Amino acid sequence: MKFKAEIDVMPLDALLDPQGKAVTNSMSNIGLPEIEGVRIGRHVRLFITASSKEVAEQKVEEACKKMLANQIMESYTFSVVEA
């Protein structure tokens, strides 16, 4: 079976996010001073061939832990659906 995973990787809340801070500071310049606390991360979409959704989720978890997210500085969430 084919599955699609959508993964969001974000810097941990306790860490500085220089990109997010720069965007937050720029919001006033474009007339949006009410927007604050911007955090910048990345979104990863991938496809998996697996025997079940549970197996696909295990593979995504493994990929996140081994390559897609630096767990010292980042957190991640994901969803897996049949493709």
C-alpha positions as CSV (number, residue, x, y, z in Angstrom):
1,M,0.0,0.0,0.0
2,K,1.1,3.6,-0.6
3,F,0.9,6.2,2.1
4,K,1.6,9.9,2.2
5,A,3.2,11.6,5.2
6,E,3.1,15.3,6.0
7,I,5.8,16.2,8.5
8,D,6.3,19.6,10.3
9,V,9.7,20.3,11.9
10,M,9.9,23.3,14.2
11,P,12.6,24.8,16.4
12,L,12.0,24.0,20.1
13,D,10.1,26.8,21.9
14,A,13.0,27.3,24.3
15,L,15.4,28.1,21.5
16,L,15.9,31.3,19.6
17,D,14.5,31.4,16.1
18,P,16.3,34.2,14.3
19,Q,14.3,33.8,11.1
20,G,11.0,33.9,13.1
21,K,12.2,37.0,15.0
22,A,13.2,38.8,11.8
23,V,9.7,38.1,10.3
24,T,8.0,39.1,13.5
25,N,9.9,42.4,13.5
26,S,9.0,43.0,9.8
27,M,5.3,42.6,10.3
28,S,4.9,46.2,11.6
29,N,6.6,47.4,8.5
30,I,3.9,45.9,6.3
31,G,1.1,47.1,8.4
32,L,0.5,43.9,10.5
33,P,1.7,44.9,14.0
34,E,-0.8,42.5,15.6
35,I,1.1,39.5,14.3
36,E,3.8,38.3,16.8
37,G,5.6,35.2,17.9
38,V,6.4,33.9,14.4
39,R,8.4,30.7,14.3
40,I,9.9,29.4,11.1
41,G,10.2,25.6,10.5
42,R,10.0,23.3,7.5
43,H,7.4,21.1,6.0
44,V,8.3,17.7,4.4
45,R,6.0,15.5,2.3
46,L,7.0,12.0,1.4
47,F,5.5,8.8,0.2
48,I,5.9,5.4,1.7
49,T,5.2,1.9,0.5
50,A,4.2,-0.2,3.5
51,S,2.0,-3.1,4.4
52,S,-0.1,-1.0,6.8
53,K,-0.6,2.5,8.2
54,E,1.0,1.5,11.4
55,V,4.2,0.3,9.6
56,A,4.2,3.5,7.6
57,E,4.0,5.6,10.8
58,Q,6.9,3.6,12.2
59,K,9.0,4.3,9.1
60,V,8.2,8.0,9.3
61,E,9.0,8.1,13.0
62,E,12.4,6.5,12.2
63,A,13.1,8.9,9.4
64,C,12.3,11.9,11.6
65,K,14.5,10.6,14.4
66,K,17.4,9.6,12.2
67,M,17.5,12.4,9.6
68,L,14.7,14.9,9.2
69,A,14.7,16.5,12.7
70,N,17.6,17.3,15.1
71,Q,15.9,16.3,18.3
72,I,18.3,18.5,20.4
73,M,17.0,21.7,18.7
74,E,13.7,20.7,16.9
75,S,10.4,19.0,17.5
76,Y,8.3,17.3,14.8
77,T,4.7,16.2,14.2
78,F,3.4,14.2,11.3
79,S,0.3,12.6,9.8
80,V,0.1,9.6,7.6
81,V,-2.8,8.9,5.2
82,E,-3.4,6.4,2.4
83,A,-2.2,7.8,-0.9
